[in-house]
Amino acid sequence: MTELLVVRSKIKECTDLNVAGNFADALSEKVRVMIMDAEKRARGNGRKTLKPEDL
């Protein structure tokens, strides 16, 4: 299992629904993919800094 990039308790604060135990793992993986895609975009634009527009 990889390190979580999200905080489980913060997810629960965002919803009135129950949160499955593996939801944070799935969300963290989506965030990881978003970061990797943003990194590709930034490098493609000749930058070493991630910016909101890279998302």
All heavy atoms as TSV, in Angstrom:
chain	resi	resn	atom	element	x	y	z
A	1	MET	N	N	0.841	-1.183	0.000
A	1	MET	CA	C	0.000	0.000	0.000
A	1	MET	C	C	0.885	1.245	0.000
A	1	MET	O	O	1.862	1.337	0.741
A	1	MET	CB	C	-0.886	-0.026	1.238
A	1	MET	CG	C	-1.851	1.106	1.309
A	1	MET	SD	S	-3.120	0.728	2.524
A	1	MET	CE	C	-3.126	2.218	3.426
A	2	THR	N	N	0.542	2.191	-0.832
A	2	THR	CA	C	1.319	3.423	-0.921
A	2	THR	C	C	0.825	4.425	0.120
A	2	THR	O	O	-0.258	4.294	0.677
A	2	THR	CB	C	1.205	4.034	-2.333
A	2	THR	OG1	O	-0.155	4.307	-2.602
A	2	THR	CG2	C	1.772	3.097	-3.376
A	3	GLU	N	N	1.616	5.437	0.337
A	3	GLU	CA	C	1.277	6.472	1.312
A	3	GLU	C	C	0.068	7.277	0.843
A	3	GLU	O	O	-0.036	7.647	-0.330
A	3	GLU	CB	C	2.475	7.396	1.493
A	3	GLU	CG	C	2.278	8.432	2.554
A	3	GLU	CD	C	3.523	9.281	2.762
A	3	GLU	OE1	O	4.581	8.971	2.181
A	3	GLU	OE2	O	3.421	10.261	3.495
A	4	LEU	N	N	-0.846	7.564	1.766
A	4	LEU	CA	C	-2.030	8.354	1.431
A	4	LEU	C	C	-1.663	9.813	1.219
A	4	LEU	O	O	-0.843	10.373	1.948
A	4	LEU	CB	C	-3.069	8.274	2.548
A	4	LEU	CG	C	-3.892	7.027	2.654
A	4	LEU	CD1	C	-4.851	7.130	3.847
A	4	LEU	CD2	C	-4.683	6.775	1.388
A	5	LEU	N	N	-2.277	10.421	0.222
A	5	LEU	CA	C	-2.088	11.840	-0.043
A	5	LEU	C	C	-3.265	12.663	0.464
A	5	LEU	O	O	-3.266	13.884	0.326
A	5	LEU	CB	C	-1.912	12.072	-1.548
A	5	LEU	CG	C	-0.694	11.416	-2.179
A	5	LEU	CD1	C	-0.708	11.629	-3.688
A	5	LEU	CD2	C	0.585	11.969	-1.590
A	6	VAL	N	N	-4.254	11.993	1.011
A	6	VAL	CA	C	-5.449	12.658	1.532
A	6	VAL	C	C	-5.617	12.287	3.002
A	6	VAL	O	O	-5.096	11.282	3.469
A	6	VAL	CB	C	-6.707	12.277	0.727
A	6	VAL	CG1	C	-6.597	12.729	-0.708
A	6	VAL	CG2	C	-6.970	10.792	0.792
A	7	VAL	N	N	-6.367	13.102	3.711
A	7	VAL	CA	C	-6.612	12.861	5.134
A	7	VAL	C	C	-8.016	12.283	5.297
A	7	VAL	O	O	-8.994	12.913	4.899
A	7	VAL	CB	C	-6.479	14.179	5.933
A	7	VAL	CG1	C	-6.738	13.956	7.412
A	7	VAL	CG2	C	-5.104	14.797	5.718
A	8	ARG	N	N	-8.090	11.080	5.823
A	8	ARG	CA	C	-9.374	10.391	5.961
A	8	ARG	C	C	-10.402	11.227	6.718
A	8	ARG	O	O	-11.556	11.314	6.307
A	8	ARG	CB	C	-9.181	9.053	6.671
A	8	ARG	CG	C	-8.441	8.031	5.862
A	8	ARG	CD	C	-8.285	6.729	6.660
A	8	ARG	NE	N	-7.286	5.856	6.075
A	8	ARG	CZ	C	-7.540	4.965	5.135
A	8	ARG	NH1	N	-8.748	4.828	4.670
A	8	ARG	NH2	N	-6.565	4.211	4.653
A	9	SER	N	N	-10.006	11.845	7.802
A	9	SER	CA	C	-10.957	12.616	8.608
A	9	SER	C	C	-11.495	13.820	7.835
A	9	SER	O	O	-12.647	14.224	8.031
A	9	SER	CB	C	-10.309	13.075	9.913
A	9	SER	OG	O	-9.197	13.915	9.671
A	10	LYS	N	N	-10.686	14.388	6.959
A	10	LYS	CA	C	-11.143	15.535	6.161
A	10	LYS	C	C	-12.160	15.106	5.112
A	10	LYS	O	O	-13.065	15.869	4.766
A	10	LYS	CB	C	-9.958	16.241	5.486
A	10	LYS	CG	C	-9.003	16.870	6.464
A	10	LYS	CD	C	-9.686	17.942	7.276
A	10	LYS	CE	C	-8.737	18.588	8.242
A	10	LYS	NZ	N	-9.399	19.560	9.123
A	11	ILE	N	N	-12.032	13.895	4.596
A	11	ILE	CA	C	-13.012	13.380	3.643
A	11	ILE	C	C	-14.363	13.294	4.333
A	11	ILE	O	O	-15.383	13.735	3.798
A	11	ILE	CB	C	-12.597	11.994	3.112
A	11	ILE	CG1	C	-11.307	12.088	2.308
A	11	ILE	CG2	C	-13.719	11.386	2.261
A	11	ILE	CD1	C	-10.688	10.750	1.963
A	12	LYS	N	N	-14.377	12.771	5.545
A	12	LYS	CA	C	-15.627	12.615	6.295
A	12	LYS	C	C	-16.265	13.962	6.605
A	12	LYS	O	O	-17.480	14.064	6.695
A	12	LYS	CB	C	-15.374	11.826	7.569
A	12	LYS	CG	C	-15.052	10.369	7.295
A	12	LYS	CD	C	-14.851	9.591	8.571
A	12	LYS	CE	C	-14.553	8.137	8.256
A	12	LYS	NZ	N	-14.481	7.311	9.455
A	13	GLU	N	N	-15.454	15.002	6.746
A	13	GLU	CA	C	-15.979	16.346	7.008
A	13	GLU	C	C	-16.686	16.934	5.785
A	13	GLU	O	O	-17.483	17.854	5.921
A	13	GLU	CB	C	-14.854	17.290	7.432
A	13	GLU	CG	C	-14.307	17.008	8.804
A	13	GLU	CD	C	-13.148	17.928	9.167
A	13	GLU	OE1	O	-12.919	18.934	8.460
A	13	GLU	OE2	O	-12.464	17.630	10.167
A	14	CYS	N	N	-16.401	16.402	4.603
A	14	CYS	CA	C	-16.945	16.944	3.354
A	14	CYS	C	C	-18.273	16.314	2.946
A	14	CYS	O	O	-18.844	16.728	1.935
A	14	CYS	CB	C	-15.944	16.757	2.220
A	14	CYS	SG	S	-14.475	17.756	2.394
A	15	THR	N	N	-18.731	15.327	3.689
A	15	THR	CA	C	-19.937	14.622	3.269
A	15	THR	C	C	-20.750	14.169	4.479
A	15	THR	O	O	-20.201	13.974	5.569
A	15	THR	CB	C	-19.592	13.404	2.387
A	15	THR	OG1	O	-20.798	12.787	1.962
A	15	THR	CG2	C	-18.715	12.403	3.092
A	16	ASP	N	N	-22.052	14.053	4.262
A	16	ASP	CA	C	-22.929	13.496	5.288
A	16	ASP	C	C	-23.073	11.993	5.120
A	16	ASP	O	O	-23.663	11.320	5.955
A	16	ASP	CB	C	-24.323	14.134	5.199
A	16	ASP	CG	C	-24.287	15.600	5.584
A	16	ASP	OD1	O	-23.452	15.975	6.429
A	16	ASP	OD2	O	-25.099	16.372	5.043
A	17	LEU	N	N	-22.528	11.450	4.034
A	17	LEU	CA	C	-22.621	10.021	3.760
A	17	LEU	C	C	-21.541	9.262	4.514
A	17	LEU	O	O	-20.533	9.828	4.931
A	17	LEU	CB	C	-22.454	9.762	2.258
A	17	LEU	CG	C	-23.487	10.383	1.333
A	17	LEU	CD1	C	-23.109	10.133	-0.114
A	17	LEU	CD2	C	-24.873	9.854	1.639
A	18	ASN	N	N	-21.757	7.976	4.665
A	18	ASN	CA	C	-20.711	7.113	5.204
A	18	ASN	C	C	-19.594	6.992	4.173
A	18	ASN	O	O	-19.840	7.072	2.970
A	18	ASN	CB	C	-21.265	5.725	5.517
A	18	ASN	CG	C	-22.258	5.754	6.656
A	18	ASN	OD1	O	-22.113	6.526	7.593
A	18	ASN	ND2	N	-23.274	4.926	6.572
A	19	VAL	N	N	-18.389	6.796	4.637
A	19	VAL	CA	C	-17.235	6.689	3.751
A	19	VAL	C	C	-16.623	5.298	3.922
A	19	VAL	O	O	-16.220	4.932	5.025
A	19	VAL	CB	C	-16.186	7.786	4.061
A	19	VAL	CG1	C	-14.983	7.658	3.144
A	19	VAL	CG2	C	-16.809	9.175	3.949
A	20	ALA	N	N	-16.564	4.546	2.831
A	20	ALA	CA	C	-15.996	3.201	2.878
A	20	ALA	C	C	-14.514	3.277	3.245
A	20	ALA	O	O	-13.827	4.261	2.935
A	20	ALA	CB	C	-16.155	2.510	1.522
A	21	GLY	N	N	-14.033	2.241	3.888
A	21	GLY	CA	C	-12.653	2.204	4.332
A	21	GLY	C	C	-11.640	2.360	3.217
A	21	GLY	O	O	-10.563	2.926	3.422
A	22	ASN	N	N	-11.957	1.882	2.018
A	22	ASN	CA	C	-11.000	1.952	0.910
A	22	ASN	C	C	-11.213	3.181	0.018
A	22	ASN	O	O	-10.518	3.346	-0.978
A	22	ASN	CB	C	-11.051	0.673	0.084
A	22	ASN	CG	C	-12.428	0.370	-0.456
A	22	ASN	OD1	O	-13.404	1.043	-0.127
A	22	ASN	ND2	N	-12.513	-0.658	-1.274
A	23	PHE	N	N	-12.150	4.059	0.372
A	23	PHE	CA	C	-12.396	5.262	-0.426
A	23	PHE	C	C	-11.169	6.175	-0.440
A	23	PHE	O	O	-10.783	6.697	-1.486
A	23	PHE	CB	C	-13.616	6.029	0.099
A	23	PHE	CG	C	-13.958	7.242	-0.722
A	23	PHE	CD1	C	-14.718	7.129	-1.869
A	23	PHE	CD2	C	-13.502	8.501	-0.361
A	23	PHE	CE1	C	-15.030	8.243	-2.638
A	23	PHE	CE2	C	-13.794	9.616	-1.118
A	23	PHE	CZ	C	-14.568	9.485	-2.264
A	24	ALA	N	N	-10.548	6.365	0.721
A	24	ALA	CA	C	-9.372	7.247	0.804
A	24	ALA	C	C	-8.238	6.723	-0.068
A	24	ALA	O	O	-7.522	7.511	-0.690
A	24	ALA	CB	C	-8.918	7.396	2.249
A	25	ASP	N	N	-8.073	5.411	-0.123
A	25	ASP	CA	C	-7.030	4.827	-0.979
A	25	ASP	C	C	-7.292	5.142	-2.448
A	25	ASP	O	O	-6.377	5.535	-3.177
A	25	ASP	CB	C	-6.966	3.309	-0.789
A	25	ASP	CG	C	-6.555	2.915	0.611
A	25	ASP	OD1	O	-5.685	3.599	1.192
A	25	ASP	OD2	O	-7.110	1.934	1.125
A	26	ALA	N	N	-8.551	4.985	-2.880
A	26	ALA	CA	C	-8.907	5.251	-4.273
A	26	ALA	C	C	-8.760	6.736	-4.597
A	26	ALA	O	O	-8.243	7.100	-5.662
A	26	ALA	CB	C	-10.334	4.779	-4.549
A	27	LEU	N	N	-9.194	7.594	-3.685
A	27	LEU	CA	C	-9.073	9.038	-3.902
A	27	LEU	C	C	-7.608	9.449	-3.954
A	27	LEU	O	O	-7.207	10.251	-4.810
A	27	LEU	CB	C	-9.796	9.798	-2.789
A	27	LEU	CG	C	-9.762	11.318	-2.874
A	27	LEU	CD1	C	-10.353	11.819	-4.195
A	27	LEU	CD2	C	-10.490	11.924	-1.691
A	28	SER	N	N	-6.806	8.898	-3.089
A	28	SER	CA	C	-5.392	9.209	-3.071
A	28	SER	C	C	-4.724	8.816	-4.389
A	28	SER	O	O	-3.876	9.550	-4.908
A	28	SER	CB	C	-4.717	8.477	-1.903
A	28	SER	OG	O	-3.386	8.884	-1.754
A	29	GLU	N	N	-5.115	7.680	-4.946
A	29	GLU	CA	C	-4.547	7.250	-6.228
A	29	GLU	C	C	-4.942	8.212	-7.348
A	29	GLU	O	O	-4.129	8.544	-8.216
A	29	GLU	CB	C	-4.971	5.826	-6.566
A	29	GLU	CG	C	-4.319	5.279	-7.817
A	29	GLU	CD	C	-2.801	5.359	-7.823
A	29	GLU	OE1	O	-2.166	5.193	-6.764
A	29	GLU	OE2	O	-2.227	5.593	-8.914
A	30	LYS	N	N	-6.184	8.700	-7.328
A	30	LYS	CA	C	-6.608	9.683	-8.337
A	30	LYS	C	C	-5.803	10.971	-8.200
A	30	LYS	O	O	-5.406	11.571	-9.193
A	30	LYS	CB	C	-8.096	9.975	-8.217
A	30	LYS	CG	C	-8.963	8.854	-8.753
A	30	LYS	CD	C	-10.365	9.355	-9.014
A	30	LYS	CE	C	-11.183	8.282	-9.659
A	30	LYS	NZ	N	-11.309	8.449	-11.095
A	31	VAL	N	N	-5.562	11.393	-6.978
A	31	VAL	CA	C	-4.765	12.600	-6.737
A	31	VAL	C	C	-3.347	12.396	-7.252
A	31	VAL	O	O	-2.773	13.275	-7.888
A	31	VAL	CB	C	-4.769	12.971	-5.237
A	31	VAL	CG1	C	-3.754	14.066	-4.935
A	31	VAL	CG2	C	-6.166	13.397	-4.798
A	32	ARG	N	N	-2.788	11.215	-6.994
A	32	ARG	CA	C	-1.433	10.893	-7.461
A	32	ARG	C	C	-1.347	11.005	-8.994
A	32	ARG	O	O	-0.409	11.588	-9.537
A	32	ARG	CB	C	-1.041	9.490	-7.003
A	32	ARG	CG	C	0.397	9.123	-7.212
A	32	ARG	CD	C	0.735	7.737	-6.662
A	32	ARG	NE	N	0.149	7.427	-5.366
A	32	ARG	CZ	C	0.608	7.883	-4.192
A	32	ARG	NH1	N	1.656	8.660	-4.165
A	32	ARG	NH2	N	0.011	7.545	-3.062
A	33	VAL	N	N	-2.346	10.493	-9.694
A	33	VAL	CA	C	-2.375	10.564	-11.161
A	33	VAL	C	C	-2.492	12.017	-11.618
A	33	VAL	O	O	-1.817	12.443	-12.565
A	33	VAL	CB	C	-3.524	9.701	-11.731
A	33	VAL	CG1	C	-3.737	9.967	-13.205
A	33	VAL	CG2	C	-3.246	8.225	-11.485
A	34	MET	N	N	-3.323	12.802	-10.925
A	34	MET	CA	C	-3.466	14.220	-11.270
A	34	MET	C	C	-2.140	14.958	-11.112
A	34	MET	O	O	-1.785	15.805	-11.938
A	34	MET	CB	C	-4.536	14.877	-10.395
A	34	MET	CG	C	-5.944	14.425	-10.705
A	34	MET	SD	S	-7.154	15.091	-9.548
A	34	MET	CE	C	-7.081	16.827	-9.968
A	35	ILE	N	N	-1.402	14.648	-10.055
A	35	ILE	CA	C	-0.102	15.287	-9.826
A	35	ILE	C	C	0.878	14.901	-10.926
A	35	ILE	O	O	1.616	15.760	-11.446
A	35	ILE	CB	C	0.450	14.922	-8.434
A	35	ILE	CG1	C	-0.414	15.556	-7.349
A	35	ILE	CG2	C	1.914	15.369	-8.302
A	35	ILE	CD1	C	-0.110	15.057	-5.944
A	36	MET	N	N	0.904	13.627	-11.298
A	36	MET	CA	C	1.812	13.186	-12.364
A	36	MET	C	C	1.462	13.863	-13.690
A	36	MET	O	O	2.362	14.287	-14.429
A	36	MET	CB	C	1.766	11.663	-12.500
A	36	MET	CG	C	2.391	10.945	-11.322
A	36	MET	SD	S	2.549	9.136	-11.437
A	36	MET	CE	C	1.093	8.628	-12.282
A	37	ASP	N	N	0.173	13.996	-13.993
A	37	ASP	CA	C	-0.243	14.674	-15.228
A	37	ASP	C	C	0.145	16.157	-15.187
A	37	ASP	O	O	0.601	16.714	-16.190
A	37	ASP	CB	C	-1.750	14.531	-15.437
A	37	ASP	CG	C	-2.164	13.123	-15.808
A	37	ASP	OD1	O	-1.290	12.306	-16.187
A	37	ASP	OD2	O	-3.374	12.825	-15.711
A	38	ALA	N	N	-0.023	16.786	-14.031
A	38	ALA	CA	C	0.346	18.196	-13.885
A	38	ALA	C	C	1.849	18.370	-14.053
A	38	ALA	O	O	2.312	19.345	-14.659
A	38	ALA	CB	C	-0.102	18.716	-12.523
A	39	GLU	N	N	2.620	17.423	-13.539
A	39	GLU	CA	C	4.067	17.471	-13.680
A	39	GLU	C	C	4.472	17.409	-15.159
A	39	GLU	O	O	5.341	18.167	-15.602
A	39	GLU	CB	C	4.710	16.331	-12.907
A	39	GLU	CG	C	6.212	16.352	-12.940
A	39	GLU	CD	C	6.827	15.195	-12.161
A	39	GLU	OE1	O	6.209	14.110	-12.092
A	39	GLU	OE2	O	7.914	15.383	-11.636
A	40	LYS	N	N	3.839	16.534	-15.909
A	40	LYS	CA	C	4.132	16.434	-17.348
A	40	LYS	C	C	3.832	17.751	-18.054
A	40	LYS	O	O	4.609	18.204	-18.907
A	40	LYS	CB	C	3.305	15.309	-17.974
A	40	LYS	CG	C	3.759	13.926	-17.589
A	40	LYS	CD	C	2.839	12.875	-18.170
A	40	LYS	CE	C	3.110	11.509	-17.574
A	40	LYS	NZ	N	2.131	10.513	-18.012
A	41	ARG	N	N	2.715	18.364	-17.699
A	41	ARG	CA	C	2.337	19.625	-18.338
A	41	ARG	C	C	3.346	20.727	-18.001
A	41	ARG	O	O	3.764	21.487	-18.870
A	41	ARG	CB	C	0.936	20.034	-17.908
A	41	ARG	CG	C	0.477	21.326	-18.528
A	41	ARG	CD	C	-0.929	21.689	-18.057
A	41	ARG	NE	N	-1.233	23.057	-18.381
A	41	ARG	CZ	C	-2.017	23.437	-19.361
A	41	ARG	NH1	N	-2.589	22.515	-20.115
A	41	ARG	NH2	N	-2.240	24.699	-19.592
A	42	ALA	N	N	3.725	20.813	-16.729
A	42	ALA	CA	C	4.684	21.840	-16.311
A	42	ALA	C	C	6.023	21.650	-17.029
A	42	ALA	O	O	6.597	22.609	-17.556
A	42	ALA	CB	C	4.882	21.800	-14.797
A	43	ARG	N	N	6.506	20.405	-17.058
A	43	ARG	CA	C	7.782	20.135	-17.751
A	43	ARG	C	C	7.665	20.449	-19.243
A	43	ARG	O	O	8.593	20.979	-19.848
A	43	ARG	CB	C	8.197	18.693	-17.555
A	43	ARG	CG	C	8.668	18.388	-16.155
A	43	ARG	CD	C	9.141	16.945	-16.047
A	43	ARG	NE	N	9.366	16.546	-14.690
A	43	ARG	CZ	C	10.493	16.733	-14.018
A	43	ARG	NH1	N	11.499	17.349	-14.584
A	43	ARG	NH2	N	10.607	16.304	-12.771
A	44	GLY	N	N	6.503	20.132	-19.814
A	44	GLY	CA	C	6.275	20.422	-21.226
A	44	GLY	C	C	6.298	21.912	-21.528
A	44	GLY	O	O	6.611	22.329	-22.640
A	45	ASN	N	N	5.971	22.708	-20.516
A	45	ASN	CA	C	5.996	24.160	-20.663
A	45	ASN	C	C	7.304	24.767	-20.154
A	45	ASN	O	O	7.399	25.976	-19.982
A	45	ASN	CB	C	4.811	24.787	-19.918
A	45	ASN	CG	C	3.507	24.539	-20.634
A	45	ASN	OD1	O	3.435	24.639	-21.852
A	45	ASN	ND2	N	2.471	24.189	-19.896
A	46	GLY	N	N	8.289	23.892	-19.904
A	46	GLY	CA	C	9.608	24.364	-19.505
A	46	GLY	C	C	9.684	24.903	-18.081
A	46	GLY	O	O	10.550	25.706	-17.769
A	47	ARG	N	N	8.770	24.461	-17.218
A	47	ARG	CA	C	8.767	24.935	-15.832
A	47	ARG	C	C	9.123	23.817	-14.879
A	47	ARG	O	O	8.916	22.657	-15.168
A	47	ARG	CB	C	7.381	25.480	-15.448
A	47	ARG	CG	C	7.037	26.787	-16.094
A	47	ARG	CD	C	5.701	27.334	-15.589
A	47	ARG	NE	N	4.585	26.663	-16.278
A	47	ARG	CZ	C	3.769	25.774	-15.724
A	47	ARG	NH1	N	3.899	25.436	-14.472
A	47	ARG	NH2	N	2.802	25.225	-16.428
A	48	LYS	N	N	9.631	24.211	-13.710
A	48	LYS	CA	C	9.909	23.270	-12.641
A	48	LYS	C	C	8.964	23.510	-11.459
A	48	LYS	O	O	9.191	23.005	-10.364
A	48	LYS	CB	C	11.356	23.412	-12.167
A	48	LYS	CG	C	12.368	22.981	-13.206
A	48	LYS	CD	C	13.762	23.061	-12.653
A	48	LYS	CE	C	14.761	22.592	-13.692
A	48	LYS	NZ	N	16.139	22.645	-13.188
A	49	THR	N	N	7.932	24.290	-11.695
A	49	THR	CA	C	6.957	24.626	-10.656
A	49	THR	C	C	5.570	24.197	-11.108
A	49	THR	O	O	5.146	24.529	-12.222
A	49	THR	CB	C	6.960	26.143	-10.393
A	49	THR	OG1	O	8.278	26.549	-10.021
A	49	THR	CG2	C	5.985	26.515	-9.286
A	50	LEU	N	N	4.872	23.462	-10.251
A	50	LEU	CA	C	3.479	23.105	-10.543
A	50	LEU	C	C	2.587	24.302	-10.227
A	50	LEU	O	O	2.727	24.935	-9.182
A	50	LEU	CB	C	3.045	21.905	-9.693
A	50	LEU	CG	C	3.735	20.588	-9.996
A	50	LEU	CD1	C	3.270	19.527	-9.002
A	50	LEU	CD2	C	3.473	20.144	-11.407
A	51	LYS	N	N	1.679	24.603	-11.144
A	51	LYS	CA	C	0.751	25.721	-10.977
A	51	LYS	C	C	-0.673	25.182	-11.127
A	51	LYS	O	O	-0.890	24.117	-11.729
A	51	LYS	CB	C	1.014	26.785	-12.040
A	51	LYS	CG	C	2.369	27.447	-11.891
A	51	LYS	CD	C	2.529	28.549	-12.906
A	51	LYS	CE	C	3.860	29.261	-12.741
A	51	LYS	NZ	N	3.955	30.395	-13.670
A	52	PRO	N	N	-1.665	25.922	-10.626
A	52	PRO	CA	C	-3.046	25.465	-10.725
A	52	PRO	C	C	-3.472	25.153	-12.152
A	52	PRO	O	O	-4.231	24.205	-12.400
A	52	PRO	CB	C	-3.859	26.630	-10.161
A	52	PRO	CG	C	-2.926	27.339	-9.247
A	52	PRO	CD	C	-1.559	27.175	-9.870
A	53	GLU	N	N	-2.966	25.901	-13.097
A	53	GLU	CA	C	-3.358	25.677	-14.492
A	53	GLU	C	C	-2.816	24.361	-15.052
A	53	GLU	O	O	-3.209	23.935	-16.145
A	53	GLU	CB	C	-2.962	26.849	-15.399
A	53	GLU	CG	C	-1.494	27.193	-15.360
A	53	GLU	CD	C	-1.143	28.311	-14.381
A	53	GLU	OE1	O	-1.825	28.459	-13.364
A	53	GLU	OE2	O	-0.169	29.022	-14.646
A	54	ASP	N	N	-1.937	23.693	-14.336
A	54	ASP	CA	C	-1.426	22.399	-14.772
A	54	ASP	C	C	-2.416	21.265	-14.479
A	54	ASP	O	O	-2.265	20.159	-14.978
A	54	ASP	CB	C	-0.085	22.087	-14.100
A	54	ASP	CG	C	1.006	23.042	-14.539
A	54	ASP	OD1	O	1.043	23.392	-15.738
A	54	ASP	OD2	O	1.809	23.461	-13.690
A	55	LEU	N	N	-3.412	21.562	-13.664
A	55	LEU	CA	C	-4.391	20.518	-13.314
A	55	LEU	C	C	-5.397	20.270	-14.404
A	55	LEU	O	O	-5.874	21.007	-15.083
A	55	LEU	CB	C	-5.126	20.882	-12.011
A	55	LEU	CG	C	-4.241	20.838	-10.781
A	55	LEU	CD1	C	-5.019	21.376	-9.577
A	55	LEU	CD2	C	-3.776	19.421	-10.498
